[in-house]
Amino acid sequence: MPGRPRDPDLEKRLLSAAWSLLTSHGYDALTLARVAVEARAYRTDVYRRWSSKARLVTDVLDEYLPPVADLNTGSLYGDLRAFVENLATVWAAPWIDGLTGLLADLRHDPEADAAYRSMIQRRDQPLVNAIARAVRRGEIREVPELALVGNVLEGPLMHRRVVGRQAVTPEFFDAVALSAHCLITGTTVLR
């Protein structure tokens, strides 16, 4: 005996509702029940698809965050600078304050943590491509530890926004990109 036909737009409505709640009220205020109400759906519709708030929000971020552009500026420093500026658009969003809640929840939700790490890996691909281009151009000989480079680029943005509660400036982007460039090349000057 067949059940009720599936609503093909339901998952999109649920993700859209969760994004709306996340961006307007923040991570802490978002609940699976509120998402259901906002999407004009049943709570079971949400719980059937996502086992936790962290898993839902990870899928929402994967769906709605603007992609990190893969800009080829012709130099390692230029590519790093473009990557940092691109990341800053996400870190400047008001809802980012709730990211610490999501990160805390990921510690207790292996499925959501794996999905989050997968999303981050996809979003880091432009950095991987920039490093590969620098190797091909002869700017660097070997690929540095990419996780460290990513931390040097994104860590200051996170700290400035979440901890320092300060705006980022073009000069800040320059300093962050130069720091990563120095780490990768082992030099303190741009070539």
N, C-alpha and C positions, 0 to 999 in steps of 0.2 A: 504494500500500500504506500504510494508515494506521499511524501510530506508536502508542506507548503512550498511553492516555488521560491527559489532564491531571488532576492532583490539584487540585480546586477550593480546598482549604484550605491548599495548600502555601505560597503567598505569605504568608498570615496566620501560619502557623507560623514561617516564616523571619523575618518582621518581629518576631514575639513573641520568638523566640529572640535576635535581635539586641538588642532592648530589654532583655531579661533580662541579657544579657552586658554591655551598656553600663551599666546601673544597678548591677550587682553588681561588675564588674571594671574599668570605665572604658573610655574610647575606645582608649587605647594597647594594651590587652590584647585588644581585639576584633579578630578576623580573619574573613575570609569562610569559611575552613575550619572555624573554631570554631562559627560560626553554623550551618553545615551539620550538624555533629555534634550540636549542641544541639537542632536541629529534627528530627533523625532523617531527614535528607535527604542527597542527594548534593551534592558540591561543585559539580558542573556545574549543579545546580538554582539555586544561588546566583549563580554567574558568568553564567548565562544571563540573569538578571534585573538584576544590578547589575555595572557594569564596574569599580567601585572601592568601597573601604570608605567613602570620603566620600559617595559617591552612596547607598549603602545606609543609612548613618547619617542622612543628610538625610531620606530617606523614613521612617525610623523616628521621627525627631523630629516630622515632619509628622503621622504617625499617632498618636503616643502623648503628645506634649506636651499638657497641658490647654490648652484655648483661652483666649485673653486675653478676659476678659469685657468687654462693651461696656456699661458702667454709665453711666447718665445721672443724675448727682447734682443737676443743676439749675444748676451753675456750672462755669466753666472750671477753677478751682482744684480743686474737688471731683472733677471728671472726671480731671484730671492725677494727683491723689493716688491715686485708685482704680486708675488704670492702673499707676502705679509699684508699688503694693502687689501688684497682680496679677502683674506681671513678677517681683517678688521671690520668689514661690513657686517659680518655675523656677530662678532664680539661687541659691536656697538648697539645691537638690538636690545630693547628694554627687557625682553623675556629671558635674556641670558643669565640674569641674577638667579633664576631658579635652577640653573644647570648644576649647581653644587648639590641640590636635592636629588637630582637625577643620578649624579655620580655616586652619591651615598647609597641610593637604592640599588645601583648596579652591583654593589659588593655582595648583595644578598640574593641576586637573581641571575644565575649563570646563563640562562637563555637570553635575557636582555643584554647582559654584558657581552656575550658573543656577537649578538646582532649589532651592538654599538661599536665594538671593535672593527667589525666588518665594514660598517658605514665609514668610520674614520679612515680605514685603510683605502677605501675608494676615494675619499676626499683628499687624501695625501698623494694621490697619483700624479697630479701636476708637479709636486716637488720631486718625486722620483724621476719624472721626465726631464725636469730642469737639470738635475744632477747628471743624468745620462747624456744630455746635450753638452754639458760642460766637459765631460770626459771625451766625447767625440771631437769637440773643438780644441782639445788639448789644454784647457784651462786648469784641469786637475788630472792627476794620474790614476787615482783610485777613488772608489766610492766610499765616502765616510759612513759612519754609523748613522743611518737615516733617521732612526728614532731620536738620536741626540740633536740632529739638525732640526727636525721638526719641533722638538722641545725648545730649542734656542729661538726659533721663529715664533711659535705660538705662545710659549710660556710668558713672555713679557706682555703680550696682548691680554692674556687672561689675568695676569697679576694687576696690570694697570686698570682694567675694567672692573674686576670683581673685588680685589683687595683695596687698591688705591682709589677706586671710583673716580678716575680721571679720564679726560678725553685723550684720544690719540691724535697726533699731528703728523704732517708730512716729515718733519724732522725726526720724530720718533720712529717712523717707518724706516727712514734712512739709517738710524742708529741700530735698529734691530737687524736689518738686512746686512749692514756692514759687520756686525758681530758674527752673524752666521757665516758670512763670506770669509772672515778672518779664521774662524774655526775650520772651515773646509779647506782653505788654501794654505793655512799655516803662515800667513803673512798679514801684516797690518796695513797694507796699502792695496788699493785697487789697481789691477793691471789692465 
